[in-house]
Amino acid sequence: MSKRDFLALTDLSTPELYALLNRAIELKDLWRKGGRTTPLAGKTLAMIFEKASTRTRVSFEVGMFQLGGHALMISTATSQLGRGETIEDTAKVLSGYVDGIMIRTFEHSKVEELARHATIPIINGLTDFNHPCQLLADLMTAVEVFGAARLKDLKVAWIGDGNNMAHSWMIAAKMLGFELRIACPEAYMPNAELVARLKGEARIEILHDAAAAAEGAHIVTTDVWASMGQEAEQQARAAVFAPFIVNAEVMGRAASDAIFLHCLPAHRGEEVSAEVIDGPQSVVFQEAENRLHAQKALMEMLMGGRVLR
């Protein structure tokens, strides 16, 4: 069987995506009840980090342990990648040592190149273009709250930067059919090529008003205003993004049963107010925990050969 990669949500079919979310919920329930399954016994995941991480590193490492396997961290600071070894050579070498590679990096082209040259599954742990593993956790949380059958009828409001998370929500909207409204400053729009590609294929509207985007939404979600690598822009971005804070007024425009999501880490008082992220509609820590179980389902499929049905 040929290897499969997970560089974007579209590496799954829509039925596979639903099946993976259901399997993630099964694995979460199994673990909480004390059950164990070890389909990755004897297998190893290499984790390459060019960006700092808390949730990605811990969730993948713990996930491999819970599935019976082992994970090892490779940073550019302490490996030959940091001294100029090519992605191609790294892919070929690691393919002879481990059973899968997760990479968290900047340029999306690096993940694509790694996948081209590796003979083992490659998982996109984050790039500047998209963050598909986070979307698995977000969608899993939505299924837990609203049920899988309701996903296609949801209204989602993305408020903030037109960044990798916005792109991931756009791709999810196309696959699952829900309505997505993106509220962002005019200078920080999502990738124009992606917008053009999805036009007519997904229910996506781009606005420049946070409250209007949140009107009637079932999910309101955001991210930090300056992502990793953009720290020098923090002050300038704070001024531009100030009208896009998710506060009680914005959440008050959403549906009565709306939830608030954030991929974390969060800056209270910037992209979200403390009363929202710490309030009753916030499910951000349920969402964070779901990174673990969604990625377990993903690794079980890619590295364990489980067929999703």
KOLNUKE-965357 format. One line per 4 residues: for each residue x, y, z of N, C-alpha, C. Coordinates in steps of 0.2 Angstrom, whole numbers, plus 5000, padded with zeros to 4 digits. Atoms other than C-alpha are relative to their C-alpha. Layout:
N
X:Y:Z:X:Y:Z:X:Y:Z | ...
This chain:
309
5004:4994:5000:5000:5000:5000:5004:5006:5000 | 4996:4994:5001:5007:5017:4995:4999:5004:5006 | 5000:4996:4994:5011:5029:5009:4995:5006:4999 | 5004:4994:5001:4999:5044:5012:5002:5005:5005
4998:4994:4996:5003:5061:5019:4994:5004:5002 | 5005:4996:4998:4993:5074:5028:5003:5007:5000 | 4997:4993:5000:4998:5091:5022:4994:5005:5000 | 5006:4996:5000:4980:5098:5021:4994:4996:5001
5006:5004:4999:4963:5093:5025:4998:4997:4994 | 5002:5003:5006:4960:5089:5007:5004:4994:4998 | 4997:5007:5001:4972:5074:5009:4995:4995:5002 | 5006:5005:4998:4956:5066:5016:4994:5002:4996
5007:4999:5003:4940:5064:5007:4995:5002:5005 | 5005:4998:4995:4925:5071:5015:4997:4995:5005 | 5002:5006:4996:4919:5054:5021:5005:4998:5005 | 4994:5002:4995:4936:5050:5028:5001:5005:5006
4999:4995:4995:4936:5067:5037:4995:4999:5006 | 5006:5001:4995:4919:5063:5046:5002:4994:5004 | 4998:5006:4996:4926:5045:5050:5005:5001:5004 | 4994:4998:4995:4942:5052:5057:4997:5004:5006
5003:4996:4994:4932:5064:5068:4997:4995:5005 | 5004:5005:4996:4921:5050:5074:5005:4995:5004 | 4995:5004:4997:4936:5039:5077:5004:5003:5006 | 4996:4996:4995:4945:5053:5087:4995:5000:5007
5005:5000:4995:4929:5054:5098:5000:4993:5004 | 5000:5007:4997:4930:5035:5101:5006:4999:5004 | 4994:5000:4996:4948:5036:5106:5001:5004:5006 | 5001:4995:4994:4945:5050:5118:4996:4996:5005
5004:5003:4995:4931:5040:5126:5003:4994:5003 | 4997:5006:4998:4941:5024:5126:5006:5002:5006 | 4995:4998:4995:4956:5033:5135:4997:5002:5007 | 5003:4998:4994:4945:5041:5148:4997:4995:5004
5003:5006:4997:4937:5024:5152:5005:4995:5002 | 4995:5004:4998:4954:5017:5155:5002:4995:4995 | 4999:5005:5005:4954:5007:5139:5007:5002:4996 | 4994:4999:5004:4970:5005:5128:5000:4997:4994
4999:5003:5007:4974:5002:5110:5007:5002:4998 | 4993:4999:5001:4992:5000:5104:5002:4998:4992 | 4999:5002:5006:4991:4999:5085:5007:5003:4997 | 4993:4997:5002:5008:5009:5083:5006:4997:5004
4995:5003:4996:5018:4997:5095:5006:4999:4995 | 4994:5001:5004:5036:4997:5089:5001:5005:4995 | 4999:4995:5005:5034:5012:5078:5002:5007:5003 | 4997:4994:4998:5042:5029:5079:4998:5006:4995
5002:4994:5004:5037:5047:5074:5006:5005:5001 | 4995:4994:4999:5051:5060:5071:4996:5006:4999 | 5003:4994:5000:5045:5077:5075:5005:5006:4999 | 4996:4994:5002:5054:5092:5066:4997:5006:5002
5003:4993:4998:5052:5109:5074:5005:5005:4998 | 4997:4994:5002:5057:5125:5066:4997:5006:5003 | 5004:4995:4996:5044:5134:5076:4999:4997:5007 | 5001:5002:4993:5042:5134:5095:4993:4997:5001
5006:5004:5000:5028:5123:5101:4998:4998:5007 | 5002:5003:4993:5018:5118:5117:4995:4994:4998 | 5005:5005:5001:5002:5109:5111:5002:4995:4995 | 4998:5004:5005:5009:5102:5095:5005:4994:5002
4995:5005:4998:5024:5094:5103:4997:4995:5005 | 5003:5004:4995:5015:5087:5118:4995:4995:4998 | 5005:5004:5003:5000:5081:5109:5002:4994:4996 | 4997:5006:5004:5010:5071:5096:5004:4995:5004
4996:5005:4996:5022:5064:5109:4996:4996:5004 | 5004:5004:4996:5009:5059:5121:4996:4995:4996 | 5004:5005:5004:4998:5052:5107:5004:4994:4997 | 4996:5006:5002:5012:5041:5100:5001:4995:5006
4999:5005:4994:5015:5034:5118:4993:4997:5001 | 5006:5003:4999:4996:5031:5120:4998:4995:4995 | 5001:5005:5005:4996:5021:5104:5005:4995:5000 | 4995:5005:5000:5010:5011:5109:5007:5001:4997
4994:4998:5004:5024:5020:5099:5004:5005:5004 | 4995:4995:4997:5038:5032:5102:5001:5006:4995 | 4999:4994:5004:5041:5050:5097:5007:5003:5002 | 4994:4997:4998:5057:5059:5096:5000:5007:4996
5000:4993:5002:5060:5078:5094:5007:5002:4996 | 4994:4998:5003:5072:5085:5081:4999:5008:4999 | 5001:4993:5001:5075:5104:5081:5006:5002:4995 | 4995:4997:5005:5085:5114:5068:5006:5002:5004
4994:4997:4996:5096:5121:5082:5005:4994:5002 | 4996:5006:4997:5102:5103:5087:5001:4995:4994 | 4999:5005:5005:5102:5094:5070:5003:5003:4994 | 4997:4998:5006:5110:5095:5053:4996:5004:4996
5005:4995:5004:5095:5104:5046:5002:5007:5001 | 4997:4993:4998:5102:5119:5055:5006:5002:4997 | 4993:4999:5003:5119:5117:5046:5000:4999:4993 | 5000:5000:5007:5112:5116:5029:4999:4994:4996
5002:5006:5003:5107:5098:5026:4994:5001:4996 | 5006:4998:5004:5094:5098:5012:4994:4996:5003 | 5006:5004:4998:5076:5093:5015:5000:4993:4996 | 5000:5006:5004:5078:5080:5001:5004:4994:5004
4995:5005:4996:5093:5071:5011:4997:4998:5006 | 5003:5001:4994:5084:5073:5027:4994:4995:5000 | 5006:5004:5001:5068:5065:5020:5003:4992:4999 | 4998:5007:5002:5078:5050:5013:5003:4997:5006
4997:5003:4994:5088:5047:5029:4995:4998:5005 | 5005:5002:4995:5074:5048:5041:4995:4995:4998 | 5005:5005:5002:5063:5037:5030:5003:4993:5001 | 4997:5006:4998:5076:5023:5034:5000:4999:5007
5000:5001:4992:5074:5026:5053:4994:5000:5003 | 5006:5000:4997:5057:5030:5057:4994:4999:4996 | 5006:5002:5004:5039:5027:5052:4995:5005:4998 | 5004:4994:5002:5032:5044:5050:5004:5007:5003
4997:4993:4998:5037:5063:5051:4995:5005:5001 | 5004:4994:4999:5028:5077:5058:5005:5006:5000 | 4996:4994:5000:5035:5094:5054:4996:5007:5001 | 5003:4993:4998:5031:5112:5061:5005:5005:4998
4995:4996:5003:5039:5125:5050:4997:5006:4997 | 5002:4994:5002:5037:5141:5041:4997:4999:4993 | 5002:5000:5007:5036:5139:5022:4997:4993:4998 | 5004:5006:5001:5023:5127:5016:5004:4995:4995
4996:5004:5005:5035:5122:5002:5004:4995:5003 | 4996:5005:4997:5046:5113:5014:4996:4994:5002 | 5004:5006:4999:5032:5101:5019:4999:4996:4994 | 5001:5003:5007:5028:5098:5001:5006:4996:4998
4994:5003:5002:5046:5094:4997:5002:4994:5004 | 4999:5006:4996:5048:5083:5012:4996:4994:4998 | 5005:5005:5002:5033:5073:5007:5002:4997:4993 | 4998:5002:5006:5040:5072:4989:5006:4995:5000
4994:5004:5000:5056:5064:4994:5000:4994:5006 | 5000:5005:4994:5051:5053:5010:4995:4994:4997 | 5004:5006:5002:5044:5036:5008:4996:4998:5006 | 5004:5001:4994:5035:5037:5025:4995:5006:5000
5005:4995:5000:5019:5047:5029:5003:5007:5003 | 4998:4993:4998:5022:5066:5032:4994:5004:5003 | 5005:4997:4996:5011:5076:5044:5002:5007:5000 | 4999:4993:4999:5009:5095:5043:4998:5002:5007
5001:4998:4993:5011:5101:5061:4998:5007:5000 | 5002:4993:5001:5009:5119:5055:5005:5003:4995 | 4996:4996:5004:5015:5130:5041:4997:5007:5000 | 5003:4994:5000:5013:5148:5037:4994:5001:4995
5006:5000:5005:4999:5143:5024:4994:4997:5004 | 5005:5003:4997:4989:5131:5034:5002:4996:5007 | 4999:5004:4993:4986:5121:5051:4995:4995:5000 | 5006:5005:5000:4976:5106:5047:4999:4996:5006
5001:5004:4994:4979:5097:5063:4996:5004:5005 | 5004:4996:4995:4972:5111:5073:4992:5000:4997 | 5007:5000:5003:4956:5111:5061:4997:4993:5002 | 5003:5006:4998:4954:5092:5065:4998:5001:5008
5002:4999:4993:4953:5097:5084:4994:5004:5000 | 5005:4996:5000:4942:5111:5080:4993:4997:4998 | 5006:5003:5003:4930:5101:5070:4997:4994:5005 | 5002:5005:4995:4930:5087:5083:4996:5003:5005
5004:4997:4995:4925:5099:5096:4993:5002:4998 | 5006:4999:5002:4911:5105:5085:4995:4994:4999 | 5004:5007:5000:4905:5087:5083:4998:4999:5007 | 5002:5001:4994:4905:5085:5101:4995:5004:5003
5005:4995:4998:4895:5101:5104:4993:4999:4996 | 5006:4999:5005:4883:5101:5089:4998:4993:4997 | 5001:5006:5004:4884:5083:5082:5002:5000:4993 | 4997:5000:5006:4891:5078:5066:4995:5002:4994
5005:4999:5005:4875:5079:5056:4998:5008:4999 | 5001:4992:5000:4874:5098:5060:5005:5004:4997 | 4994:4997:5002:4891:5102:5054:4998:5005:4994 | 5001:4997:5007:4885:5107:5036:4996:5006:5001
5005:4994:4999:4872:5119:5043:5002:5005:5005 | 4998:4995:4995:4883:5129:5055:5002:5006:4997 | 4997:4993:5002:4888:5147:5053:5006:5001:5005 | 4994:4999:4996:4906:5150:5058:5003:5007:4998
4997:4993:5001:4914:5167:5061:5007:5000:5002 | 4993:4999:4999:4933:5169:5059:5001:5007:5001 | 4999:4992:4999:4938:5186:5066:5008:5001:5002 | 4993:4999:4999:4956:5192:5064:5004:5000:4994
4995:5000:5006:4971:5189:5053:4997:4995:4995 | 5001:5005:5005:4968:5181:5036:5006:4995:4999 | 4993:5003:5000:4982:5169:5041:4999:4992:4999 | 5000:5007:5001:4985:5150:5041:4994:4997:5003
5007:5003:4998:4970:5146:5052:4994:5002:4996 | 5005:4998:5005:4959:5157:5041:5000:4995:4994 | 4999:5004:5006:4965:5147:5026:4997:4993:5002 | 5002:5007:4998:4962:5130:5036:4992:5000:5000
5007:4999:4999:4944:5136:5040:4997:5000:4993 | 5003:5000:5006:4941:5140:5022:5000:4994:4996 | 5000:5007:5003:4946:5123:5016:4995:4996:5003 | 5005:5004:4997:4935:5115:5029:4993:5002:4998
5007:4997:5003:4920:5126:5023:4999:4996:4994 | 5001:5003:5006:4923:5119:5006:4998:4993:5000 | 5001:5007:4999:4924:5101:5012:4993:4998:5003 | 5006:5002:4996:4909:5101:5024:4994:5004:4998
5006:4997:5002:4898:5114:5017:4997:5006:5005 | 5002:4995:4995:4896:5126:5032:5001:5007:4997 | 5000:4993:5002:4894:5145:5030:5006:5003:5004 | 4995:4997:4997:4910:5154:5034:5001:5008:4999
4999:4993:5001:4912:5173:5037:5006:5002:5003 | 4994:4998:4997:4929:5180:5039:5000:5008:5000 | 5000:4993:4999:4931:5197:5047:5007:5002:5001 | 4993:4998:5000:4948:5205:5044:5002:5007:4998
4998:4994:5003:4957:5221:5041:5001:4999:4992 | 4999:5001:5007:4958:5225:5022:5007:4999:4998 | 4993:5002:5001:4977:5224:5023:5002:4993:5002 | 4998:5006:4997:4977:5207:5031:4995:4995:4997
5005:5005:5003:4965:5197:5019:5004:4993:4999 | 4998:5007:5002:4967:5178:5016:5004:5000:4993 | 4996:5001:5006:4978:5172:5002:4995:5000:4994 | 5004:4998:5005:4971:5179:4986:4999:4994:4995
5001:5006:5004:4974:5163:4976:4995:4995:5003 | 5005:5005:4996:4965:5152:4989:4993:5003:4999 | 5007:4997:5000:4950:5164:4989:4997:4999:4993 | 5002:5000:5007:4949:5164:4970:4998:4992:4998
5001:5007:5001:4950:5145:4970:4994:4997:5003 | 5006:5002:4997:4936:5143:4982:4994:5003:4998 | 5006:4996:5002:4925:5156:4975:4995:4995:4996 | 5005:5004:5004:4909:5147:4969:5000:4993:5003
5000:5007:4998:4914:5131:4978:4998:5000:5007 | 5001:5000:4993:4911:5136:4996:4997:5006:5002 | 5004:4995:4998:4900:5147:5006:5004:5005:5005 | 4995:4996:4997:4913:5160:5011:4999:5007:4999
5000:4992:5001:4911:5179:5014:5005:5003:5004 | 4994:4996:4997:4925:5191:5018:4997:5007:5002 | 5002:4993:4998:4920:5206:5028:5005:5004:5004 | 4996:4996:4996:4928:5220:5038:4997:5002:5006
5003:4998:4994:4917:5220:5053:4999:4994:5004 | 5001:5006:4995:4918:5208:5068:4993:4999:5002 | 5006:5001:4998:4901:5211:5074:4995:4997:4995 | 5004:5002:5006:4893:5208:5057:5002:4993:4998
4998:5007:5001:4903:5192:5055:4997:4995:5005 | 5003:5005:4994:4897:5185:5072:4993:5000:5000 | 5007:5001:5000:4879:5188:5068:4997:4993:4999 | 5003:5007:5001:4870:5172:5071:5005:4994:5000
4995:5005:5001:4886:5162:5071:4999:4995:5006 | 5000:5006:4995:4887:5145:5080:5007:4999:5003 | 4993:5000:4998:4906:5146:5081:5003:5006:4999 | 4996:4994:5001:4916:5161:5084:5007:4999:5002
4993:5002:4999:4935:5159:5083:5005:5005:4997 | 4995:4995:5001:4951:5169:5082:5006:4997:5001 | 4993:5002:4998:4970:5168:5084:5003:5007:5002 | 4996:4994:4999:4984:5180:5089:5000:5004:4994
5000:4996:5006:4986:5195:5079:5007:5000:4997 | 4993:5001:5002:5005:5192:5077:5002:4993:5001 | 4998:5007:5000:5010:5174:5073:5007:5000:5001 | 4993:5001:4999:5027:5167:5076:5004:5002:4993
4996:4997:5005:5040:5176:5065:4997:5007:4998 | 5003:4993:5001:5029:5192:5065:5001:5004:5006 | 5000:4997:4994:5034:5198:5082:5002:5008:4999 | 4998:4993:5001:5042:5214:5075:4994:5004:4998
5006:4996:5003:5025:5219:5068:4995:5000:5006 | 5005:5000:4995:5016:5217:5085:4997:5006:5001 | 5003:4993:4998:5014:5235:5089:4996:5003:4994 | 5004:4997:5006:5008:5240:5071:4994:4996:4999
5006:5005:5001:4996:5225:5070:4995:5002:5006 | 5004:4999:4995:4989:5229:5087:4995:5006:4999 | 5004:4994:5002:4983:5246:5081:4995:4999:4995 | 5005:5002:5005:4975:5239:5065:4995:4995:5002
5005:5005:4998:4967:5224:5073:4996:5002:5006 | 5004:4999:4994:4960:5233:5088:4992:5000:4999 | 5007:5000:5000:4942:5234:5081:4998:4992:4999 | 5002:5007:5002:4943:5215:5078:5001:4995:5007
5000:5004:4994:4944:5209:5097:4993:4997:5001 | 5006:5004:4999:4931:5196:5101:4999:5001:5008 | 5002:4998:4994:4923:5203:5116:4992:4998:5002 | 5007:5002:4998:4906:5201:5125:4995:5003:4995
5004:4997:5004:4898:5213:5113:4999:4996:4993 | 4999:5004:5006:4904:5203:5098:4996:4993:5001 | 5003:5006:4998:4899:5186:5106:4992:5001:5001 | 5007:4999:4999:4882:5194:5110:4996:5000:4993
5004:5001:5007:4878:5194:5091:5000:4993:4998 | 5000:5007:5003:4881:5176:5089:4994:4996:5003 | 5006:5004:4998:4868:5162:5091:5000:4999:5008 | 5000:5001:4993:4862:5158:5109:5004:4994:5002
4996:5006:4999:4871:5141:5108:5007:5000:4998 | 4993:4999:5003:4887:5148:5101:5006:4998:5004 | 4994:5002:4996:4904:5142:5106:5006:5005:4998 | 4994:4997:5002:4921:5151:5106:5006:4996:5000
4994:5004:5001:4936:5143:5099:5006:5004:4999 | 4993:4997:5000:4955:5148:5100:5005:4995:4999 | 4995:5005:5001:4969:5138:5094:5006:5000:5006 | 4995:4999:4995:4980:5145:5108:5007:5000:4998
5001:4996:4994:4991:5153:5115:4996:5006:4999 | 5004:4994:5001:4979:5168:5118:5003:5005:5004 | 4998:4993:4997:4983:5186:5122:4993:5003:5003 | 5006:4997:4997:4969:5191:5134:5000:5008:4999
5000:4993:5001:4964:5209:5130:5002:5002:4994 | 4999:4999:5006:4970:5208:5113:4995:4997:4995 | 5004:5002:5005:4962:5197:5100:4993:4997:5004 | 5005:5002:4996:4950:5191:5114:5000:5003:5007
5001:4997:4994:4943:5198:5130:5000:4994:5005 | 5000:5005:4995:4946:5188:5146:4993:4997:5002 | 5007:5002:4999:4927:5188:5149:4997:4995:4995 | 5002:5005:5005:4925:5178:5133:5003:4994:5001
4996:5006:5000:4939:5166:5134:4999:4996:5006 | 5001:5003:4994:4936:5162:5152:4992:4999:5002 | 5007:5000:4999:4917:5163:5150:4997:4993:4998 | 5003:5007:5001:4904:5149:5148:4999:4998:4993
5001:5002:5007:4903:5149:5129:5007:4998:4998 | 4993:5002:5002:4922:5146:5128:5001:4992:5001 | 4999:5007:4999:4927:5128:5125:5008:4999:4998 | 4993:5000:5003:4946:5132:5121:5004:4994:5003
4996:5005:4997:4953:5119:5133:4997:4993:4998 | 5003:5006:5003:4941:5105:5127:5003:4999:4993 | 4997:5000:5006:4947:5110:5110:5008:4998:5000 | 4992:5001:5000:4966:5110:5115:5001:4992:5002
5000:5007:4998:4963:5092:5123:4999:4996:4994 | 5002:5004:5006:4956:5086:5106:5005:5000:4995 | 4994:5000:5005:4972:5090:5097:5003:4993:5001 | 4998:5006:4999:4978:5074:5106:4997:4994:4997
5004:5006:5003:4964:5062:5101:4999:5001:4993 | 5000:5000:5007:4962:5069:5084:5006:4998:4996 | 4994:5002:5003:4980:5067:5080:5001:4992:5001 | 4999:5007:4999:4980:5049:5087:4996:4997:4995
5004:5003:5005:4966:5045:5075:5003:5001:4993 | 4997:4999:5006:4976:5053:5061:5006:4995:4999 | 4994:5005:5001:4992:5043:5065:4998:4993:5000 | 5002:5007:5001:4983:5027:5067:4998:4998:4993
5001:5001:5007:4977:5029:5049:5006:5000:4996 | 4994:4999:5004:4993:5035:5042:5006:4995:5001 | 4995:5005:4998:5005:5024:5051:4998:4993:5002 | 5003:5007:4998:4994:5010:5057:4996:4997:4995
5004:5003:5006:4985:5007:5041:4993:4999:5001 | 5007:5000:4998:4968:5009:5049:4996:5003:4994 | 5004:4998:5006:4955:5011:5035:4994:5004:5004 | 5006:4996:4997:4942:5025:5039:4994:4999:4997
5007:5001:5003:4924:5021:5036:4995:5003:5005
